[in-house]
Amino acid sequence: MQIKDVTNYLEKLAPLSYAEDFDNVGLLVGNYNTEVTGVLVTLDTLEKTVDEAIEKNCNLIISFHPIIFSGLKRLNGNNYVERVVLKAIQNNIAIYAIHTALDNVKQGVSGKMCEVLGLQNPKTLIPKKGTIKKLTTYVPNNNAEKLRNKLFEAGAGNIGNYDNCSFNTTGIGSFKGSDDSNPSLGKKGEQVFAEETCITVTYDSFRESTILKTLFNNHPYEEVAYEIITLNNKNQNIGMGMIGELPKELNEKEFLNFIKETFKTDCIRHSELLQKSIKKVAVLGGSGSFAINAAIKANADAYISADFKYHEFFKAEKKILLLDVGHYESEQFTKNLLVDYLNKKISTFAIILSEESTNPIYYI
């Protein structure tokens, strides 16, 4: 199995097109055609991570955070980023980063937080725009059913809990082929009026190349008329953060102790206690201060994330309990998520959970 086979599985879970524009995801070091000997899964790629990969005969590191975030102008080993990249290249080890692509999928980082907390009925906190597209095409009535079914098979027509969704109207299409044409209906130079079906389907943006290939391969016309529009509709299955409900209400002290135990930390920074029960909980792995207002708007009793600045705690405004559990702590379960997923897909070589802690923050 080659690296591209492994990354294809990962991109079915978390398409790279779902990553934020500022991010740097995908294969950062290495060649997609390299044969894989083993995979090491980690939150961060440090020098000791590369050493661990060497020791365990893994030539592919799957890292949540990208080791190369901004452009590298030189590779002299003058900082930890350059040293990691140099060591990986020298030892023929590839590095793949998934980061916000995994943040933005329902089964991703925040979804895993919901799972470990036992949150029920989890939903996306900030649904993402621009990930749904609409295809409209025109096909002879006799070919409409076949084409429509092929588009469904390719993943078009999925809306939330429903699939095989489309809108169809019939009408009359017209065309006249030039001397260089090869029309499937009528003859060159002949004006043709054909009974056609207009088929409209929506699809996730990452499927576009597959959808278009299916359209062209199954449409009878030499020149396929089609339109693609990017919709502003929010995608309820894609986006940052999640929100769900605890199985039973907890008072604030019980809730804080539960979070300390679950996230394996003795230190939680939190906003003022409000002397109310906690039932509805919003979560977002990593730096999540940008979603405080979204959590309040969603009527969450508490919001768990990381990297809140001093003044951001004032945003609670006695409406919500804000918990900063730490960046590493909020994302610590991501490694397990990826290992469990890949183990279900691949059995030809080892998928290893890194034993090294890459948390750069210590508490006294």
KABELHU-V567384 format. One record per residue. OMEGA is omega in degrees with one decimal (* if undefined). Layout:
omega=OMEGA
omega=OMEGA
This chain:
omega=-179.0
omega=179.8
omega=-178.0
omega=177.6
omega=177.9
omega=-177.7
omega=175.2
omega=175.8
omega=-179.5
omega=-176.4
omega=168.1
omega=176.0
omega=-174.9
omega=179.4
omega=-177.4
omega=179.4
omega=178.6
omega=178.7
omega=177.5
omega=-175.8
omega=-177.2
omega=-168.3
omega=177.0
omega=-174.6
omega=179.3
omega=-179.2
omega=-175.8
omega=178.9
omega=175.5
omega=-175.8
omega=-177.5
omega=-175.6
omega=179.8
omega=175.2
omega=-176.2
omega=175.7
omega=179.7
omega=-177.9
omega=175.2
omega=-177.5
omega=-174.9
omega=173.7
omega=-178.6
omega=176.5
omega=177.4
omega=178.9
omega=-179.8
omega=175.6
omega=177.4
omega=176.9
omega=178.6
omega=178.1
omega=178.6
omega=-178.2
omega=-175.3
omega=175.5
omega=176.3
omega=179.5
omega=174.2
omega=174.8
omega=172.4
omega=-176.0
omega=175.6
omega=179.0
omega=177.1
omega=176.8
omega=175.2
omega=-177.8
omega=173.4
omega=-173.4
omega=173.7
omega=179.9
omega=179.3
omega=176.9
omega=-178.1
omega=-178.7
omega=-176.5
omega=176.2
omega=-172.5
omega=179.4
omega=179.9
omega=-179.4
omega=178.6
omega=-178.0
omega=179.2
omega=-178.5
omega=178.7
omega=-179.9
omega=-178.0
omega=-178.3
omega=176.6
omega=178.8
omega=179.8
omega=179.0
omega=179.3
omega=179.4
omega=-175.0
omega=171.7
omega=-170.8
omega=171.2
omega=178.1
omega=175.6
omega=-169.5
omega=178.9
omega=-174.1
omega=-178.9
omega=-173.3
omega=-171.5
omega=-178.5
omega=176.4
omega=177.5
omega=175.6
omega=176.9
omega=-178.3
omega=-176.8
omega=177.4
omega=-179.4
omega=-178.8
omega=-178.1
omega=178.9
omega=-177.9
omega=178.2
omega=179.4
omega=-177.9
omega=-179.8
omega=-179.9
omega=-174.7
omega=175.7
omega=173.1
omega=-179.8
omega=178.6
omega=178.0
omega=-179.8
omega=177.5
omega=172.5
omega=178.8
omega=-175.1
omega=-173.0
omega=176.1
omega=-175.8
omega=-176.4
omega=-177.6
omega=-171.5
omega=-175.8
omega=-179.8
omega=-178.6
omega=-179.4
omega=-180.0
omega=177.7
omega=176.8
omega=176.3
omega=-179.4
omega=-179.5
omega=176.7
omega=176.6
omega=175.3
omega=176.4
omega=178.4
omega=179.6
omega=-178.6
omega=-176.9
omega=173.2
omega=-177.5
omega=-179.9
omega=177.0
omega=171.5
omega=-172.4
omega=172.3
omega=179.1
omega=-179.8
omega=-178.6
omega=174.9
omega=179.4
omega=176.2
omega=175.1
omega=-176.3
omega=176.4
omega=178.9
omega=-179.3
omega=-176.1
omega=175.9
omega=-172.0
omega=176.0
omega=173.4
omega=179.6
omega=-177.2
omega=176.0
omega=176.8
omega=-178.0
omega=174.9
omega=-176.2
omega=170.9
omega=-173.9
omega=174.1
omega=-173.9
omega=173.0
omega=173.3
omega=-179.0
omega=176.5
omega=177.6
omega=172.0
omega=179.2
omega=174.7
omega=-172.0
omega=-177.2
omega=179.9
omega=-168.5
omega=-177.8
omega=178.3
omega=-179.8
omega=-178.5
omega=176.8
omega=177.7
omega=179.1
omega=-176.1
omega=-177.8
omega=-173.8
omega=177.9
omega=-175.2
omega=-174.9
omega=176.3
omega=175.5
omega=-175.8
omega=174.6
omega=179.3
omega=177.7
omega=176.2
omega=179.2
omega=171.8
omega=-176.0
omega=175.3
omega=178.6
omega=176.2
omega=178.0
omega=-174.2
omega=-179.7
omega=-178.4
omega=178.1
omega=-175.1
omega=173.6
omega=177.0
omega=176.0
omega=-179.4
omega=-175.7
omega=173.3
omega=177.9
omega=176.4
omega=179.7
omega=174.3
omega=170.8
omega=-171.2
omega=179.9
omega=177.2
omega=-178.7
omega=179.8
omega=178.2
omega=177.3
omega=-180.0
omega=177.9
omega=-179.5
omega=-176.7
omega=-176.8
omega=172.2
omega=179.6
omega=175.9
omega=-175.4
omega=174.3
omega=171.6
omega=-177.2
omega=178.2
omega=-177.5
omega=175.3
omega=-172.3
omega=178.8
omega=176.4
omega=-178.7
omega=178.3
omega=178.3
omega=-176.8
omega=-171.1
omega=174.1
omega=-179.5
omega=173.4
omega=-178.3
omega=178.0
omega=-177.0
omega=-170.7
omega=-178.5
omega=-179.1
omega=-175.9
omega=-179.4
omega=-178.6
omega=178.3
omega=178.5
omega=177.7
omega=-179.1
omega=179.8
omega=178.3
omega=175.6
omega=174.7
omega=-179.5
omega=178.6
omega=-177.7
omega=176.9
omega=-176.8
omega=173.2
omega=175.2
omega=174.3
omega=-176.4
omega=-174.5
omega=-178.9
omega=176.4
omega=177.3
omega=-178.9
omega=178.6
omega=175.0
omega=177.7
omega=179.2
omega=-171.8
omega=173.7
omega=-179.9
omega=179.6
omega=172.7
omega=-176.4
omega=-177.7
omega=-175.5
omega=179.9
omega=-176.0
omega=-178.0
omega=-176.8
omega=-171.5
omega=-176.7
omega=-176.4
omega=178.5
omega=-179.0
omega=178.3
omega=-177.0
omega=178.9
omega=-179.8
omega=-179.3
omega=-177.3
omega=178.3
omega=177.4
omega=-176.1
omega=-170.0
omega=178.1
omega=-174.2
omega=175.9
omega=-172.8
omega=168.5
omega=-168.5
omega=174.6
omega=-179.4
omega=179.4
omega=-176.6
omega=172.4
omega=179.0
omega=179.6
omega=-178.3
omega=-175.0
omega=179.4
omega=-179.3
omega=178.1
omega=*
